[in-house]
Amino acid sequence: MSQISNDKAATCPVCGKSLDPEEQKPRFLKPGTVLGGKFIAGYHLGSGGFGNTYIGWDQVLQRKVAIKEFYPEQYCGRGQDGLTVVVADERLISRYQRGLQQFLVEARNVAALHDVQGVVEISNFFEENGTGYIIMEYLEGMDVKTILQKSGNKKDYEWSRRVILTVLYTLKEVHKRGVLHRDIAPDNIFVTKEGIVKLIDFGAAKNVTVMDSSKDVWLKAGYAPIEQYRNTFEQGPYTDLYAVAALFYRMLTGQKPVPAVDRLENDPLVPLSDMGISIPQQAEMAIMVCLNIMPEYRLQSAEEFMEALDGKFFIPVYEPTWILPKEKPKGIKAKIGALPVGAKVAICLLGIALIGGTGIGVMSAFNNQTQTSMENVQQVLMVDLKGKTREEANKEIEKLSQDYGWDLKVDTSLTVFDPSKEVGTVSEQSIPAGTVLYDAAEDVEQQSKAGNLTYTNDGLHTQVSGTIKLTLYSRTVRYRELKGLDAYTIAKKMGINTKDKKRFIPKESGGKKYYDLLSLQIGSEKVTSGEINKAENRYKTFEYSDDLKIYYYVTDFFYWKQLPDFTGYQRVDMIPKQQLYRYSDENKKKKVGKKSIERSSFLDKNYYTLKGVHEVNDIVGQNVAAGKKYDESNPGGTILKIKVIGKVFDYEGKTAEEFIEELEAENFYYYGIRTESDEGGDLSWKISKVTMHFPTWDENGKMAEGADPLDFVSGDDRIRVYFDIVVKEPEKETPSTSAPSNRSSGSYSAPSSGYDNSGSYSVPSSRNSSSDGWFDNGDTVGNSSKPQGESNVPSNSGERGFNDFSADDNSSTGREADDFLAIIP
């Protein structure tokens, strides 16, 4: 899209592509296609699940433009004429049309912001070829994601603060006009060559309301707040503020925050100060408050966020010198500059000794070194870094970069406590050993993009860049890692022999249960159980030492020569009282009475079932087999837990919507709705049957055969268990007289066409409000063909963040008030 003076040229002097348009993939328009009678579409710049973007030329205004085309690939295809977009299945036409209209409505909303300097300008939008097009200004420069990649993956506080304040300055005006962005992320903050910071990709063509199949829902994990996953929360300016805070966090730390849905129970989000990031306390408070899961506890306006960053009177300075990275030298200078000193000296000597034609030959060969080094490489696999020291791991990654001309970084900010391992050695790596990092058989767009690595190609060489995160073993213990644990479990965690009475020290009385923790003694410092369990102390730490002592309570205890089969009693209240013992000396125990199991710590009521299968307080299992010897005062490796039904889901007589509300109240989000004939169902229809499964999925996204129904499930399996909800279609439709729902009902995809994978926290799109979004690119959660499976289940371990819920880990409806008060600046 540049003027060419030589009318006989065969290739473009700017980009090097042939002036005879190349054959494109079927989803893309042929370069040279004229749209709207005046816009020439060139090569595609990018594509996602719901649209294509092309470089273009405005023949009237004689300027470059960017052209966005509505193209939800899973619903449509390109006709034989190479232009018309055709919906593949007539049953999907209405969905497609709703999506197209929303695409154009969003374009109109953003076009109305044409006078806001920090918003990408939309100059035109129209329907053509069975789809829609948006004409936007063509921006030259780079997005913040690219800037970070060129700057060591993170930035200093002052640079980040200025960018964030500039974004907030723009959002302040955008929000006044009643518009939300809903996709603030590094790749949607664009910096032009003039240094103007622009918000791009406002969510046009990405609104989940208009599509009914949950496989359409793509959210940018780490940046999307909880209200974009679930429509039980309204969206507002605070929705964008969550994403802005997440962006700020990413800039400063080099890593995204934990996805909002993975923070609902045990929140592993680590505050900036705990990661060694030194910024003003008020700024950290603002970031962490805006990252609160619950919208009502965040700052509520861009102005409030700006003021917290000492930017109440901030005015953006649009100039490239402070924001854009300096251009690195290209060609031979860049290659020499990147070499070790010895290599530079050798080249200089060669240059002196080989003046003339021979010297030119040497330099020409060197100039081609990088691009030829991969000619015979078929695949590059990720190396195994586990057990290596930080230094050894860094060298391995540096070698990968040097061998293939890549730009890989290492992040070792994450740690895990394990006194049995050497401090500073690698416990986990974000890209598993053996993962394909590069495959010569794939082009740049088809590379696996392992671990969110970035792939670019200059026509000769594939460049791979990004950050590999390593978790290192540490002897630093955080209070939160011990919260709620008894002394015996803590001793096992710390590798302390529970028979060593010099380190594992009993106190004769005072506890309610055997092994209740009294305190820890670390050198001269004593930490009590109460201090460990206080919410405000969760981020406190201490260094493990080999002389650490654990003090605990002893009480009367249960002892069985042969453990009963508790399931034989059926219900908890049917278990007879069990014999209690007490030690008369170190070796002898005597009977001291009997006690009800209901008053013990053995009952685990974190189990769920469906009505008609079990009832509350039914015993469904035990983790230590019947017949084995069990001593509560010396339980061995496993503490007895009796599995008890704590909640029964009753679906009889309820609509799908009513039952889903009950599921979501218990933090279950993985379900699908269908009829007996495997057609799509509606939220307002009555339920005929519900079954629970641990599903596996075939390559077409269908539940594989043999996924037997479950009688009960543990609350720890919330992300794995799938509820198959079968509804009855009414014989005839009658006008509804019920109160309006807070959900918009709609048909759900049937299992035969791919299960509604609303689980794994990809919420069914027909139930989301119009302010939710689809996301074309970047880091995503959800899956276009099948839901996240067992391998993607986030760990339940970790710490809570500033949005702690109630002390009951199974509840998301309450909050610890003290937690919130503790973080107010």
N, C-alpha and C positions, 0 to 999 in steps of 0.2 A: 504493500500500500504506500509506495513512495514513487515519485516521478522518475522515469528512466529516460535519460537523454539519448542513449544509443538504441534506436528503434530496431537494430539488428541483433541485439543481445539475446542469448539463449537462456541465460540465467539471471536471476535478480542480483544486482550488485550489492544489495543491502543484506539479504538473508542467505543468499547462495542457493535458493531453491530454483528448480527448473521453472521457466515461464510457461511451459506446457503443463497444465495442472495435473498433479499426480492422482492416481486412482485412490479414492478414499474408502474408508469403511462404510458399510451401508447406512449407518446411523447419521453420517455427516452429509451436509450439502456439498455439491461439487463446487470448488473454488471458481468464482466468476459468476455464480448465480445472483441475479438481481432480485431484490426484495422491495416491496412497497414502491416499485417503479423508480427508485433512485438510490438504493443502498446495495452496493456490491459486496457479497460475502466472500471472504478469503479463506485461508486455512483456519482450522479450528484451533483455539487457544487452550481449550480444556473441556471436560465433560464430566457429568456426574449421573446419579440415578434419575434425575428429573430435568436435565437440560444440557444443551450444548452452547458453547460460547465461541464466537468467531471474531477474527479481526475483520474490519469492513471499511468501506469508503463511501462517504456521502458525496454523490455526484453534484448535488446542488451547492452545498456549502464548501465543497472541495477540501474535505478534512477526513482524517482517520476517525473511525468509530469502533466501538465494540458492539457486537450483536449477540443477544441472548435468545435462544430458541427453546420454547417449551417442548420437552421431549422425554416423557416418563417412559424409559425404555421397556419396563416390564409390562406396559399396557399397549404399546404401539410399535409400529415399524414404518420403514420408508417404502412408499409405493414404487411401482416399476418405473415411473417417470423420474425417480430420483429427487422429487420435490415433496409430493404429498405425504403427509403423515396420516397413517391409517391405524385405527384401533383394531387390535388383533382379535378380540372377542366382543361380540355385540353386547354381551351382558355387562361389559366394562365401559360402554360408551358414556353412560350417565356420569360415572366417576371421572372419566377423562374430561368431560365437558365442564364439570364443576371445578376440576383442577385448573383448566385453561382459564376460566373466568376469574378464579382467584389470582392466577398469575397476572392477569391484566389489571385487576383491582389493586394489587400490591404495587404494580408499576405506576399506576395513577397516584397512589399515596406518596411514593418516593419522588415522582416528578414534581409534586407540589412543593418539594423542598429545594427547588432549583436555586433559590437565593441564599441557601446556607452553604458557605464556602467549603465546609468540611464534609459535604455529602456528594457522592458521585452524581453527576448530572444525567438525567434521563431526558432525552429530547423528543422521543417518539415511541409509540407502541401501537401494535395493530395485529389483526388476525389475517392469516394468509396460509395457503397450502394445508388447510385443516388444522393449523396450530397457531401459536402466537409468537410475536417477536418484540423484543425491547431493544431500542437503540440508545446506547449510553456513550458518554465521552470515553475516548481511548486514553488510558493513563500510561505514561512512561515513567518508570522508576522501579521500585521494589516494595513488596509488602514487608510487614514487621517480621513475619516468619523467616523470610530470606535474610533480613538484616541480622536477626539473631544467629542464624546459621553461619553468617560471615563474621560474627563477633564472639566466637567461643561459646555460643549457645545461651549466654545470658548477658545482662547489662548492669551497670552500676545504678545506684538508687536515683541520682539526680537526672540521668538520661531517661530512665524509666518513668520517673515522676513527671517530667515535662511531656512525654508522649501521652501518659494517662490523663493529665490535666487537659491536654489538647483534645483528646477523645471526649472527655466529660464536658468540655466547653461546647462541643458540637452536639452531644446528646442533650444538653440542657435546652437547646433550641428545638431539637427534634421532638423531645418529649412535650414541649409546650404546644406543638402542633398535633398532639395526640397520636404520634407514631412511635412504635417500638422497633428496635433493630432486630433483636432476638438471635443474633449470630455474631456477637463480638468475639473475635478470636484473632490470633496473630496473622492469619492469612486473609483476613477481611479488614485489616488496617493497612492502607496503602499510602506510601510516601512518594510523591511525584519528584521529578528531577529538580523542581523548583523548591522542594521542601515542604509542600502543602500536604498535610495529613488528611486523608479522605476515608470516610466510612463507605465500604462497598458491600454488595450482596446483602440487601436488607431482608432477604427471605422471600423475594418474588419467586414464584413457582416452587415454594417449599412448604406450603401450609398443610398440615396434616388433617385438617378438618375435611378436606375435600376428597380424600381417598380413604377407602374403608378397610383395606387390607393392612394389617400391622407391619407387613414386610416393607411397606413404604416409609416407615418411620426411621429416620436417621438423625441422630443427635450427636453433637460434638462433645464427646465425653471429656469431662474436666471443666468445660466452659458452660455447659447447659445446666441451669438450676433445676431443682426438683419439680417446679411447676410446669416445666416443658415436657416432663415425662408423665405427669398426672394432672388431670383437669379438676382435681379437687381443690386446687389453689388457683385463684385468679392471677393474671399477669399484670404487671405494671412497670413503672420505671425501675423498681427494685430488681426486676428480672434482668435488665441490662446491667445493673450495678453488680450483680453476682458475677456476670461474665467479665466485666471490667476488672473486678478484684482478682478473678482467676487469671486474667491476662497479666496483671501486675505481678502476681505470685510467680507466674511462668517466667517473666522477664528477669526477676530477681534471683530465682533459684535454679533456673534451667530445666525445671520439670513442671508439668501440669499438676493442678490439685487432683486429689482422688475424685473420681466421678461422683456426683451427688447421690446417685442411687446406691453406691457402695458405702455411703456414710450414714445410712439410716439407723443402723444399730450400733456397731462398734466403730466409731469414727476414727480412721487412721490418719486424718489430715494433721500434718505436723506444722506448728506455728513457725514463722520465719526465724524467730530468735533461736529456736531449738535446732535450726539447721545452720546456725552460725552466721545468719544474715543480720548485719547491724544497720538498722534504720531507725528513725525517730519512733519512739513508743506510740505516739498518737497515730502515726501512719500505719504501723503494724496493727493497731487496734481497728482502724478503719477497714483495712483489708480483711481481717479475720471476721469482723462483724458483718461485712457485706458477703462473706462466704458462708454465713449461717444458712443452714438448710431451710429453716422456717422463714418465709418471706417477711413476716411481720417484725422480725427481730433485726432486719438489715437496716442500713440507712435507706431513706425513702426517696431521695432526690439526688440528682447530679450535683446540685449546689452544696448539699451537705457533705458529699464525698470530697468535693473540691476544697471546702473549708477545712476539713479534717487533714488535708494534705498541705495546709497553709497556702491555699491557692484561691482564696475568696475573690481576689481582684485580678486573677490571672488572665492575661490576654495572650493568645498564641503568637509565636514568632515563626513565620513561615520562611525558613531559609535552609538550604540543604547542608550547610557546613556542619551543624551540630548533630543532625539526625542521621544522615546517610553515611555508611562506612566508606572509607577512602578506597578508591579503586586500586586493586592490586596490579602490579605490572604484568603484562601479558607476554606471551611468546618466550624467546630464549632468556630474556632477563628474569622472568618469573621462575623459570626452571632452574637457572643458576642460583637465584636467590634462595630457593628452597633447599639447596644442597648443603651438606655439612661443610665446614670450613676447609677440611682437607681436600674434598672433591673440587671446591672452587679454585684452590691453589693449583691443583693438578691441571684443571682446564686452562687456567691462565698460562701455565708453563707450556702446555700443548699449543696454545695460541701463538706463543712467542717462537717455539721451535718449528712450527709448521706453517710459517707465513707463506701464503700463496695458495695454489689450488688444493694441496693436500689438507691445509688447515680448514678450508671451506668444507671439504668432505667430512672432516671430523665433526664440525659444528652442525652440518646437515643431519648427520646420523644421530647426534645427541638430540636435536630438535624433534626427531621422530620417536625418541626412546619411549615416552609414556604411552603413546597411542599404539605402538607395536608390541608393548609388553603384554597386552591382553589378547593378542590375535590368536594365540594357541590355547587360551584359557577357556574351558567349557563351563566350569562351575567354580564358585568360591563358597566355601562353607564356613559357618561360624566356629571359631575355635573353642575348646573347653577351658574355661577360666576357673572353674571351681577348685578350691584348695590352693590356688596361687596367691601370692602376696599382691598387694596393691601395685607395687613397682613392677612385678612380673606381668601382671595383667595389662598395665599401661604399655609395656614394651610389646606385648603381643598385638595390641590394637594399633600401635604406631607402625609395627611391621606390616600389618594389613594395608594401612594407608600408604606406606612407602612403596610396597610391592605393586599396588594397582593404581596409584595416583589418586587415592580417595582422601576424604576429609572426615575421619571418624574421631569422635571425642569420647571420653570416659567420665562418668559421674559416679563418685563413690561416697555420696552424702548419706546413703541409707545404711543403717547398721542393725544387727540383731544380736541379742545377748546369748552367749553360749560359752561357759567357762572351760569346756572341754576342748575348744578349738583355739588355734593360734590367733591372737588378736591381729586384725588387719588382713586376714586371708578371706578369699571370696566364698560366700555362702551361696548366693544366687546370682544369676545374670539375666538381664531383661530379654536377651535373645538367646534361646537355648543352644547348646553345642550341637552342631550338625545342621542347623538351619541354613537353607540356601540364601546367601547374601546376593549372589549374582549368578545369572544363568545366560550363557551366550545365545541360547535358542530363543530367548524372549527379548522383545523390544522394551524400551524404557517404561511404557505404560503398562506392560504385562508383568514386570518384575514383581516379586512377591512383596516388596516393600516391608521386609521383616523389621519388626520393632519400630515402625514409623520412620524408617530411614527414607531419605529423599534421593531420587534417581534423576539425573539430568544427562543429556547427551549433546555434544557439540558437533555431531556428525561423524566423529572419529573415535570418540572415547566415552564410555559410560562413567560418569562421576557419581559415587555413592557418598552421601554425607549424612551426619546425624550423630546422636548420642547413645551410647550403650551404658545402661545403668547397672551398677554392681552393688550388691548388698554384702557388707563386710562383717565378719564376726567381731564382737566387741565385749568388753567386760563392764560396760556402762549399763546400769539397770535403771529403768524408768519406773516410777511408782505405779504408773498405769498398768505395767506388765504384771504386777502383783495384786492389783485390786480384786478383792473378793475371794482370793485363794486362801486355803487353809495352810497351816504350817507344814504339813506333810508334803503337799503338792509343791510348795515353794522349795523345800529341801531337795526334792527330786529335780526340780528345774535348775537348781544351782549346783547339783552334783554333790550334795552333802549326804554322807552316810547317816541314815536315821538311827543307827545303833550307836553312833558316836555321841555319847552323852556330854562331851565337852563342847560340842558345837550345836547339837540338837537337844535342847535343855527343857525338861518338863517342869511345869508348875502344878502343884497338887490339885488346886481347885480354882473355881472362878469362871470357867468357860461353860457355855451351854452345850457345846459339842466337843467330842474328843478331837484334838489337834486344832482347836480354835487358836489363831495366832495371837500371841501377846505382844511381841516386839522383835525387832532385829537389832543386833549390836554390831556396828561397823566401826572398828577401832574404838575411839572414845565416844562416838556418836550413837545414840539410841533412837530408833524410829519405831513408833508404836503402830499397832494395827489401825487405830483411828486416824492417824496422820496419813497412812498409806491410802486409806479409803476415802479421804476427803477429796471432793471433786476439784477443788482449787489447787490441789497438790499433784494432779495427774502428770504434769510435765516435769516435776522435780526428779532428780537423778542422784544416784550414788555409785561409786566405783566398787565393784566386787573385790573382795580380798579373801585370801585363804584362811583368815582367822574369823570370818564372819560367823556370828552365832545367832541361832534362832530359838526364841523362847515361846513355849506353847502351853496350853492348858490340857490337863488330863482330867477325865471324869469317868464315871461308870461307862463300860463299853459293851458292845455286842460281840459275841463269839459263837461261831458255829463249827463243830467238827465236820459237819456236812451241811452246806448251805441249802436251804429249802428251795423248791421250785415255786416262787411266789406267784407265777401265772396260774398255778392250780387253785389259788384262792379267789381268782377272778377279779375281786374288788379290794381296794385298800382297806376298807372298814371290815372286811371279812378275815384279815390276817390276825391271828391271835397274838397276844402280847408275847414278846420274845425275851429270852433270858439275858440278864445283865450280869457283868462280872466286874471285879476290881482286883488289882494286884495287892496281895498281902505282903509280898516282897518282890524282888526283881524277877523272880522266876515263877512264883505260884500265884494263881488267880483263884478267887472265891466268888461264889454266887452272891449277889446282893439284891436280888429282886427281878421284876420283869417290867418291861416298858413297851408302849405301843409304837409300832413302826411309823405311824402317822406323825409322831413327834420327833422323828429322827431326821437326819440330813440325807437319807438314802433316796427319798422320793424325787424323781425328775418328772415334773408335770408338763414338760414342754413338748407334748405330743398331741396331734390333731387327727380327727377322724370325721367321717360322714355319718349322718344319722341313719340308724338301722344296722350299723356295723358294730359299733361299740358305744358305751356311755361314759360320761365323765366319771373319773376315778377307777375305770377299768384298768387292770394291770395287763400290759401287752408284751412285757419282756424284762430281762435283766442283763446287765453287761458282764456279770461274773456267773459262770455256769453253775447250775444246781449240782449238789453232790461234792463240791470242792470245799476244802477248809477255808474259813474266812475269819480273820481276826481284825476287828476295827482298830485296835491299837497297833497293829503291824500289818497293814493291808497288802503289802507287796507293791507291785507296779500299778495296780488299778484299784481305785476306790469304788466300792459297790454303788451302783445306781439302779433303782427299780423304775422301769419305764411306765408312766401312768398317763392316761388320757386326761388332758386338762381342758380341751375345748372340742365341742362337737359342732360341725357345720350342718345346719338344717336348711335344705333347699326346697322342701315340699311346700307347694302353694305359692312360691316366690317367683318373681320375674328374674330374668338374667341380671338386670341392673341391681335389684335388691340383694341378690346373692353375691354379686361382685363387690358391692359395698361392704358386705360382711367379710369377704376375703381380704380386701384392702385394709380393713380395720386391724387385721392381724398380720399385715405386711406380706401377703401373698399377691403376686402380680403376674403370674405366669398361667394363662388360661386361653382357651379358644371357645367360640360359640358356633354351633352348627345344628342342623336338624337331623333327624334319623336318616334321611336320604343324602346326608352330607352336603346339603345346600347351605348357603349363608343364613344365619339366624339374626333376630333383632333383639335389642336390649329389653323391649317391652313385652316379649313373649314369655309365657310361663315355662318353667323348667320341667322336663320329664325325667331326666336322669343326669347324674354327675359321677364321674369316676376320676380317681387320682392315679398318676403314672410317673415313673422316672423314664421319660421317653428317650428313644434313640431315633435318629432321623436319616432317611435315605437321601440320595443325591438330588432328589427332586423336592426335598423339603417336606415329605410326607412322613408321618410316624411309622417307623418300621414295625413289621409284624412281631408279635411276641412281647410287646410292652404291656405286661399283665397289670391289671388294676391293683392298687395298694389298699390294704385295710386301714393303715394309719401311717403318719409321717411325723418326723421330728421337725421342730421349729428350726433346727440347724440346717434343714434341707429346703428352706423357703425358695431358694433360687432354682433348685433342681426340679421340684415337684410341679407337675403340669395338671391343671384341672380341665378335663374335657366336659364342657357344659352342653348338653343336648336339650334343645327347646322344642316346644310344640307350636307349629304354625296355626294361628287361629283359622277357623273354618271360613269366616268372612270378617273383613275389617269393619270396625265401627268407630265413629269419631270418638276420640279420647276426651274424657272429662276430668282426667286427673290433673293435678298441679304440674306445672312445667318442671322438667327434670334439669338438674345441673349438668347433665350430659346430653349430648346430641345423639339420639339413637340412630342406628343405621345397620346395614347388613354387614356381616362379618364373613371373611373368606372361609370356605369349607375346607375340611381336611384334604379332600381330593385335589384341591388346587394349591395346596401348601398351607399348613396350619397357621392360624392366626398366632404368630409368635409374640403375643403381647407380653409374655414373660421375659425373663432376663432384663426386665425393666424397659422393654420397647413397647410402650403402651399402644393399644389398638387405636388406629388413627381416627376412626369414626367417633370416638369418645372424647377426643380432645377439642379444646376451644380453638377458635380461629386464630388465636395468637401463637399457637405452637408452630414449629417449623420443620421442614425437611432440610436436610443438609447434603449438599452435592459433593463435598470434598472434606479433606482434613481428617481428623481423628474421629472415629464414629463408634457408636454403640448400637447394637441391633444387627440384623443380618438379612440380606435380601433373599436368601433361599432357605435358611433354617435358623432356628433360635440358637442362642448360645447354649452350649451343652455343659457337661460336667467339668470339662477341662477349663471352662471359663468362669467357674464359680469363684467369686472373690473370697478371700479368707475372712473368717469371722474374727480372727485375732486382730489386734491393733488397738489404737486408742481412740477415744472420743475426742471431738473437737469442741469448738465454741458453741455448737448447737446440741449439746447433750440432751437426751430425752430422759425420761424417768428412770428411776433405779431399776425398774423391771425391764430387762433387756428385750423383752418380747413386745414392748409397747412403744409406739411412736406418737402417742397422742399427748403425752405429758412432757414436762421439762423440769429439770432441776433448777429451781428459781435462783439458788445461790450461784449456780454456774454462770447464769446470764449476768447477774449483778456484779460478779467478780471481774467481768471484762469491760464494764463501762468505764471509759477514760475519766 
